[in-house]
Amino acid sequence: MSRVFSTLTILLVVICMIFTSGLAYASSELSDVQHKLKEVQQEKIASQQNLSDSKSEMNEIQKEVQASNEKLNHLDQYIGSVTDQMQLLVADIQREETNLTQIAQDLQEADSRIEQRNKRLAEKLRSLYMDGNVSYLDVLLNSTSFSDFIDRFQSLEEISRSDKDMLESNKQDKQLIAEKEVQLQQELAQVQQNYKTMQQKQTDLVSQKNKEAVNNVSYSQKQKHLENTAQSEMQNLQVLAEQEAALLQQEKELKALAESSSELATHASLQKVIHPLLGIKYVWGGTTTDGFDCSGFTRYVLAKYGVHLPRTSAEQSHFGDYISKDDLRTGDLVFFNTYGQPGTVTHVAIYIGNGQIANAVSTSVQINRLNDSYFGPRYLTARRVLSDKQYQAITK
């Protein structure tokens, strides 16, 4: 029996060394992974901020593009309005030029009428001279021009009032036509000036439109650049999210490994109490090293850590707090139905980590697998009877 205990002791020491080494490796690897995870998460936060900034800037650029488009539409409408006004002014210019052409013709006709009337007056003067009523030769010889001749001729008392009216009518017609010509020329000049003003306004508006079009292109290019930046950040975020997920999974696995290694180390620590008890014979109702039954064994071991359990396995199954099988840790009690009515607690063991239990079975105190072919199907429930402080005592 002593040789068996010595072999088991050596085996447990080797196990402790292996898993202590594994725990150190897992801890180191976990630290590296957590450091990388922190870096990735920080980079992810920065990328998210960059994406947020890009989206905010895109919103501002979109507003500027919208305002620019509205300004371009307004300029197009204004240019169209000015163009329509210029077309109307062109029509006015053409009308005024047509009127001036007509006035020129009217002046020619007036000159022609005046010339004909002057000829008739000359004939009448000739007739008067032939009758001897006027000194035609004196008037003619002393006149400096035809106008002077007419003025001299008007002063003659022999000219009848009707002749004077005719001359006056000639002057008035020509004067009216001349005044109309001046008026039309002034109107034409005004219309031409308005046209030049509109033409300059059109030029200015087209220049504004061209400048705004350049701004619009600049806004659009900037918007495209921001869209590309946002797309790049989204792709980067996706990569970072995948890296984060992978690192989180790695962290989870390493934590599980560390916890498993820790439990195995705890298992070795718990062996300080359990190891000397291995092989002690099974005695119904036994509670001492002279012999144990299942509940006597658990009661004896956990009493070393200040836990005073009820006597029977059934009573112990109501002690402490329920814990699921997936959340078992070293020092928890596990319960089974090994005989009798199904669902009835008939056996109890101590979970010692790494899927193993220590218990007093029908022959002796042993270590078994929790999920082996015998105990696995007979598992019922588990209870946590150690406080965190007591659990720390086990892990020392």
GIRA-V374041 format. One record per residue. N is the residue number from 1. RES is the residue in three letters. OMEGA is omega in whole degrees, -180 to 180 (999 if undefined). BURIAL is 1 if it has 24 or more other ideal C-beta (glycine too) atoms within 12 Angstrom, else 0. Layout:
n=[N:N]
res=[RES:RES]
omega=[OMEGA:OMEGA]
burial=[BURIAL:BURIAL]
This chain:
n=[1:2:3:4:5:6:7:8:9:10:11:12:13:14:15:16:17:18:19:20:21:22:23:24:25:26:27:28:29:30:31:32:33:34:35:36:37:38:39:40:41:42:43:44:45:46:47:48:49:50:51:52:53:54:55:56:57:58:59:60:61:62:63:64:65:66:67:68:69:70:71:72:73:74:75:76:77:78:79:80:81:82:83:84:85:86:87:88:89:90:91:92:93:94:95:96:97:98:99:100:101:102:103:104:105:106:107:108:109:110:111:112:113:114:115:116:117:118:119:120:121:122:123:124:125:126:127:128:129:130:131:132:133:134:135:136:137:138:139:140:141:142:143:144:145:146:147:148:149:150:151:152:153:154:155:156:157:158:159:160:161:162:163:164:165:166:167:168:169:170:171:172:173:174:175:176:177:178:179:180:181:182:183:184:185:186:187:188:189:190:191:192:193:194:195:196:197:198:199:200:201:202:203:204:205:206:207:208:209:210:211:212:213:214:215:216:217:218:219:220:221:222:223:224:225:226:227:228:229:230:231:232:233:234:235:236:237:238:239:240:241:242:243:244:245:246:247:248:249:250:251:252:253:254:255:256:257:258:259:260:261:262:263:264:265:266:267:268:269:270:271:272:273:274:275:276:277:278:279:280:281:282:283:284:285:286:287:288:289:290:291:292:293:294:295:296:297:298:299:300:301:302:303:304:305:306:307:308:309:310:311:312:313:314:315:316:317:318:319:320:321:322:323:324:325:326:327:328:329:330:331:332:333:334:335:336:337:338:339:340:341:342:343:344:345:346:347:348:349:350:351:352:353:354:355:356:357:358:359:360:361:362:363:364:365:366:367:368:369:370:371:372:373:374:375:376:377:378:379:380:381:382:383:384:385:386:387:388:389:390:391:392:393:394:395:396]
res=[MET:SER:ARG:VAL:PHE:SER:THR:LEU:THR:ILE:LEU:LEU:VAL:VAL:ILE:CYS:MET:ILE:PHE:THR:SER:GLY:LEU:ALA:TYR:ALA:SER:SER:GLU:LEU:SER:ASP:VAL:GLN:HIS:LYS:LEU:LYS:GLU:VAL:GLN:GLN:GLU:LYS:ILE:ALA:SER:GLN:GLN:ASN:LEU:SER:ASP:SER:LYS:SER:GLU:MET:ASN:GLU:ILE:GLN:LYS:GLU:VAL:GLN:ALA:SER:ASN:GLU:LYS:LEU:ASN:HIS:LEU:ASP:GLN:TYR:ILE:GLY:SER:VAL:THR:ASP:GLN:MET:GLN:LEU:LEU:VAL:ALA:ASP:ILE:GLN:ARG:GLU:GLU:THR:ASN:LEU:THR:GLN:ILE:ALA:GLN:ASP:LEU:GLN:GLU:ALA:ASP:SER:ARG:ILE:GLU:GLN:ARG:ASN:LYS:ARG:LEU:ALA:GLU:LYS:LEU:ARG:SER:LEU:TYR:MET:ASP:GLY:ASN:VAL:SER:TYR:LEU:ASP:VAL:LEU:LEU:ASN:SER:THR:SER:PHE:SER:ASP:PHE:ILE:ASP:ARG:PHE:GLN:SER:LEU:GLU:GLU:ILE:SER:ARG:SER:ASP:LYS:ASP:MET:LEU:GLU:SER:ASN:LYS:GLN:ASP:LYS:GLN:LEU:ILE:ALA:GLU:LYS:GLU:VAL:GLN:LEU:GLN:GLN:GLU:LEU:ALA:GLN:VAL:GLN:GLN:ASN:TYR:LYS:THR:MET:GLN:GLN:LYS:GLN:THR:ASP:LEU:VAL:SER:GLN:LYS:ASN:LYS:GLU:ALA:VAL:ASN:ASN:VAL:SER:TYR:SER:GLN:LYS:GLN:LYS:HIS:LEU:GLU:ASN:THR:ALA:GLN:SER:GLU:MET:GLN:ASN:LEU:GLN:VAL:LEU:ALA:GLU:GLN:GLU:ALA:ALA:LEU:LEU:GLN:GLN:GLU:LYS:GLU:LEU:LYS:ALA:LEU:ALA:GLU:SER:SER:SER:GLU:LEU:ALA:THR:HIS:ALA:SER:LEU:GLN:LYS:VAL:ILE:HIS:PRO:LEU:LEU:GLY:ILE:LYS:TYR:VAL:TRP:GLY:GLY:THR:THR:THR:ASP:GLY:PHE:ASP:CYS:SER:GLY:PHE:THR:ARG:TYR:VAL:LEU:ALA:LYS:TYR:GLY:VAL:HIS:LEU:PRO:ARG:THR:SER:ALA:GLU:GLN:SER:HIS:PHE:GLY:ASP:TYR:ILE:SER:LYS:ASP:ASP:LEU:ARG:THR:GLY:ASP:LEU:VAL:PHE:PHE:ASN:THR:TYR:GLY:GLN:PRO:GLY:THR:VAL:THR:HIS:VAL:ALA:ILE:TYR:ILE:GLY:ASN:GLY:GLN:ILE:ALA:ASN:ALA:VAL:SER:THR:SER:VAL:GLN:ILE:ASN:ARG:LEU:ASN:ASP:SER:TYR:PHE:GLY:PRO:ARG:TYR:LEU:THR:ALA:ARG:ARG:VAL:LEU:SER:ASP:LYS:GLN:TYR:GLN:ALA:ILE:THR:LYS]
omega=[-179:178:178:179:-180:179:179:180:179:180:180:178:178:179:179:-180:-179:-175:173:176:179:179:179:179:-179:180:179:179:179:179:178:-179:180:176:177:180:179:179:180:-180:176:177:178:178:179:179:177:178:177:179:179:179:180:180:178:180:177:178:178:179:179:177:180:178:179:179:179:178:178:179:178:178:179:179:177:179:-180:178:177:179:180:179:178:179:178:177:177:179:176:177:178:179:179:179:180:178:176:179:178:176:179:178:178:177:179:178:178:179:179:177:180:179:179:180:179:179:178:178:-180:178:179:178:-179:177:178:-179:179:-180:-179:179:179:-177:-177:177:-176:-177:180:180:-176:-176:-177:-179:179:178:-180:178:178:178:-179:180:179:-178:-179:-178:180:-178:-176:-178:-176:179:180:177:178:178:180:180:180:178:177:-179:-178:180:-178:179:179:-180:180:178:179:179:179:180:180:177:177:178:178:179:179:179:179:177:177:180:178:178:179:179:177:178:178:179:179:-179:178:177:177:-179:179:178:-179:177:176:177:-179:178:179:178:-178:178:179:178:179:178:180:177:178:178:179:179:178:179:178:177:178:178:179:178:180:179:178:178:180:180:180:180:177:178:178:178:180:-179:180:176:178:178:179:180:179:179:178:-180:179:175:177:177:180:179:-180:180:177:178:-173:-174:180:-176:-179:178:177:-172:178:177:178:-180:-177:-178:-178:-179:173:179:-178:158:-171:-177:176:179:-178:-179:-179:-176:-174:175:178:-178:174:179:-178:-175:171:-172:-171:179:179:179:179:-179:177:-178:179:-176:177:176:-179:-178:-178:-176:-179:172:-177:179:177:177:177:-172:-174:170:-175:177:175:-176:178:180:-180:178:179:-178:179:178:177:176:-176:176:178:176:-177:177:173:-176:175:180:-171:-179:-175:175:-175:169:-179:176:-179:-175:177:-173:-180:-174:-178:-179:-174:-179:-180:-173:179:180:175:-175:180:172:178:179:179:179:178:178:179:-174:179:999]
burial=[0:0:0:0:0:0:0:1:0:0:0:1:0:0:1:1:0:0:1:1:0:1:1:0:0:1:0:0:0:1:0:0:1:0:0:0:1:0:0:1:0:0:0:1:0:0:1:0:0:0:1:0:0:1:0:0:0:1:0:0:1:0:0:0:1:0:0:1:0:0:0:1:0:0:1:0:0:0:1:0:0:1:0:0:0:1:0:0:1:0:0:1:1:0:0:1:0:0:1:1:0:0:1:0:0:0:1:0:0:1:0:0:0:1:0:0:1:1:0:0:1:0:0:1:1:0:0:0:0:0:0:0:0:0:0:1:0:0:1:0:0:0:0:0:0:0:0:0:0:1:0:0:1:1:0:1:0:0:1:0:0:0:1:0:0:1:1:0:0:1:0:0:0:1:0:0:1:0:0:0:1:0:0:1:0:0:0:1:0:0:1:0:0:0:1:0:0:1:0:0:0:1:0:0:1:0:0:0:1:0:0:1:0:0:0:1:0:0:1:0:0:0:1:0:0:1:0:0:1:1:0:0:1:0:0:0:1:0:0:1:0:0:0:1:0:0:1:0:0:0:1:0:0:1:0:0:1:1:1:1:1:1:1:1:1:1:1:1:1:1:1:0:1:1:1:0:1:1:1:1:0:1:0:0:0:1:1:0:0:0:0:1:1:1:1:1:1:1:1:1:1:1:0:1:1:0:1:0:1:0:0:1:1:1:0:1:1:0:1:1:0:0:0:0:0:0:0:1:1:1:1:1:1:1:1:1:1:1:0:0:0:0:0:0:1:1:1:1:1:1:1:1:1:1:1:1:1:1:1:1:1:0:0:1:1:1:1:1:0:1:0:0:0:0:1:0:0:1:1:1:1:1:1:1:1:1:0:0:0:1:1:0:0:1:1:0]
